[in-house]
Amino acid sequence: MTTDLGAAITRAFRDESGQVIATLIRVTGDWDLAEECVQEAFALALRTWPRDGVPAKPGAWLTTAARNRATDRIRREAVGAEKLREAAELNEPSEPERDESGVHDDRLRLIFTCCHPALPMEGQVALALRTLAGLTTAEIARAFLVSETTMSQRLVRVKRKIRTAGIPYRVPPAELLPERTAAVLGMLYLLFNEGYSASAGTDLLRPDLSAEAIRLARLLAGLMPGEPEVLGLLALLLLHDARRATRVDDDGTLVSLEDQDRGRWNSAEIAEGTELLETALRRGIPGQYQIQAAIAACHATAASASDTDWAQIAGLYRELTRFVPSPVVELNRAVAVAMAEGPEAGLELVEKLTGSLPGYHLLPATRADLLRRLDRFGEAAVAYREALALAATDAERAYLSGKLAEIS
């Protein structure tokens, strides 16, 4: 397979798989059947495109191939006239649905469709990440800080509920969109974070998920300009993305926030992010994304690491725990307290989190850093090795190995 052909198939999977799966789900009502048939359609593309060439409309080709696979499967499993009628209807052209939602971007429509309020919140977000963003079960499990087995079971339960409860796969009218907004925002934030983390890993080759999350957040902000949390999320993504170019050095090693070259931060994204944040805050309805954006703005607008207002950041994290009572938030607050009041104060908070974040490498990594700053090098080395064993990317492992070497 030539490089160009391989790139075309990869691009088709990235750009078309979510839409093709959504079409199959809508016409079959069966999530698992849709995913399996789309996988078979891509397998067929790998066999036939090298011989016949890439079709002019890859998405249409893949949709037809997936429909044909679904038709064959339904006919093979048909029991009675109803199943045969489903198979016949599957190959009929789809009627365009009347759109009362105001959501015109295909990908954003699909996200709203997945986020049905009858499903548990985490299930909505996980399903959207799996089906529409193409993340693997392992990647979603890492985002939710659970095991791959747990996440796999969670996805199975969500799909089963959709099937047994007959939950329709369609975008609701505009007046019902707000009840799905929280899940949509959560999905976009996790999508951004997956791309942002991947960008720091030299061993990861992925589509630019962060850029897609920002694009969709912009569309959502235009669709719902009166929702402060939507503006807060977009501000947060932009303020984080402004630091993208400085997160790793030329060797692919992570660069800590205090050591990043602030002159290379994207000033346009910082300006836009802070303006969006101010607009959101003027609404007087605080929320988790606005608070996180305010924390990111404290970092982004500080002239230097030494000018960062860590006391304010610690206070913002304390406020964030009202909206997100999470050990991850408590860990971040501990870091801010350590910077504002000293490593001993931060370490005291970190020790209280022992056992609360199994498999999360940043807990032992934070503990190691605070122990190092207290000159407790032997304990720090043990904690760095624990973090190193849990780190997921080459960039993280290189950073931790360097810190371990410094104290060894």
HELIX and SHEET records of a PDB file:
HELIX    1   1 THR A    3  THR A   28  1                                  26    
HELIX    2   2 TRP A   31  ASP A   52  1                                  22    
HELIX    3   3 PRO A   58  ARG A   76  1                                  19    
HELIX    4   4 ALA A   81  LEU A   90  1                                  10    
HELIX    5   5 ASP A  106  CYS A  114  1                                   9    
HELIX    6   6 MET A  121  THR A  131  1                                  11    
HELIX    7   7 THR A  137  PHE A  144  1                                   8    
HELIX    8   8 GLU A  148  ALA A  165  1                                  18    
HELIX    9   9 ALA A  174  LEU A  176  5                                   3    
HELIX   10  10 PRO A  178  ALA A  198  1                                  21    
HELIX   11  11 LEU A  209  LEU A  223  1                                  15    
HELIX   12  12 PRO A  228  ASP A  241  1                                  14    
HELIX   13  13 ARG A  244  THR A  246  5                                   3    
HELIX   14  14 LEU A  257  ASP A  259  5                                   3    
HELIX   15  15 ARG A  262  ARG A  264  5                                   3    
HELIX   16  16 SER A  267  LEU A  281  1                                  15    
HELIX   17  17 GLN A  288  THR A  301  1                                  14    
HELIX   18  18 ALA A  305  ASP A  307  5                                   3    
HELIX   19  19 TRP A  310  PHE A  323  1                                  14    
HELIX   20  20 PRO A  327  GLU A  341  1                                  15    
HELIX   21  21 PRO A  343  GLU A  351  1                                   9    
HELIX   22  22 LEU A  362  ARG A  373  1                                  12    
HELIX   23  23 PHE A  377  LEU A  390  1                                  14    
HELIX   24  24 ASP A  394  ILE A  407  1                                  14    
END                                                                             
